[in-house]
Amino acid sequence: MPFRSLGLNEAILKAVQETGYTEPTPIQSSAIPFVLARRDLIGIAQTGTGKTAAFTLPILSVLSTAPSRGIRALVIAPTRELVVQIEENVRVYAKHLPLTVATIYGGVSEKPQIKALEHGVDLVVATPGRLLDIIRGREKAFAGIEFLVLDEADRMLDMGFVPAIRQIVRLLPRKRQTLFFSATLSREIEKLTGEFLHEPETVEIGRRSNPAETVAQAVYEITPHLKVPLLQHLLQHDHLSMVLVFTRTKHGADKIAKRLIAAGITTATIHSNRSQNQRLRALTEFKEGKVRVLVATDIAARGIDVDGISHVINFDFPPNHEDYVHRIGRTGRAKSAGDAISFVTREDEDALRALERFTRRSVPRLKAEGFDYNAASHPREEGRGPGAGSRRPARKPGEIRTPRHDSVQGPQQPRHAHFSERKKSGKPREATQSGEVKNAPKKGSFGRFLGFGRKG
Ligand code: AMP
């Protein structure tokens, strides 16, 4: 289906074409006609499915039909990074339209944000906390709202923003169109949709909470003190070109970054202890390829929309599967392929099994070729500096080295393959009750986790 058949404004079609999109993604082709028909909408879609354009394009299209008269659309998103990225998208799609956009988020001065509101912009993108601070006493500026978008609503719920959102929504006109996006549809989320939406249409892309289909996943079983050496070992491979590493804590993120930088690997961090400017700089450097590795905590990474992330590495395995889904959704965005690697310690085994039950898919366990797993018995050596743990053990007489591929470990069978291979077979790969996967790939296909075997 071409974009042209969706009923969007010509100026927007031109901008979309210039962006290089050839056809709408499934969430876009399902959601855009409903938004243009002025219906409330629940969009259940994972990150990376093109949901930002799914709401931005039709809103801009509607706004462009009438002259500006104050704020007409309000988008609320959980993090500053996501707000900035939605704004970037709006500016790209609206470049041939006389529409204006402003952002509102904490950590920076309120003054320019208030000025922008008072000046009157067409579209505001905001985080809930700062918006609530600013909106009080300025309700009038929001009296002409036609569109309210709640983006990544499940995350806003997790982050405790629901009371703030309720207060904001109470200050907005009742007669409005509300669009609600979430990666998951839990009972709590359903309750919220009942509160904020009026006779909504629902569009759901893919199975609920299933990790993005374009992401190939694998696990390395490892003891905690060997995680950094294993990370350095994997980073010896150039194909890990743009790597997003997730840690559980801010402190952990800083520690890893320090070790990688000491090893000569360009690295930046993004977490909530860093100032807004530091976070944006880290993100920009990562986007521009000035740093190869970005180490992030979950909340800070929420809004990261960077094309071309080659690998997401769960340095710390996330305890809940929603976070896993969101994390791995940072790679394999839109139609590109991506890899997700998880380091799993003994303590993470239950969480991994729970994830596999939830997604009904087993994740293959890999063993890093040439990595010194025996260093496990020498934990004090962990901090020996650049290249720690990555030195290869001496070749035993007669040993044949296979440096090119990581092997699938022990009794585990390869159970997941790269997207393109699944596409080739034309059949989705499914885990059977016994945990086996039909159409399992050949062993060599896992070489791509280290970048080898990648075609083109
Ligand atoms: P989102 O799910 O909104 O975060 O979008 C994920 C990525 O997909 C972004 O980098 C968008 O620029 C890109 N994207 C959105 N729509 C399309 C499309 N129709 N074709 C190709 N890429 C797209």
Residues whose N, C-alpha, C, O or C-beta is under 5 A from the ligand:
A	BS01	AMP	Y21 T22 E23 P24 T25 Q46 T47 G48 T49 G50 K51 T52 A53 D305 D307 R333 A334
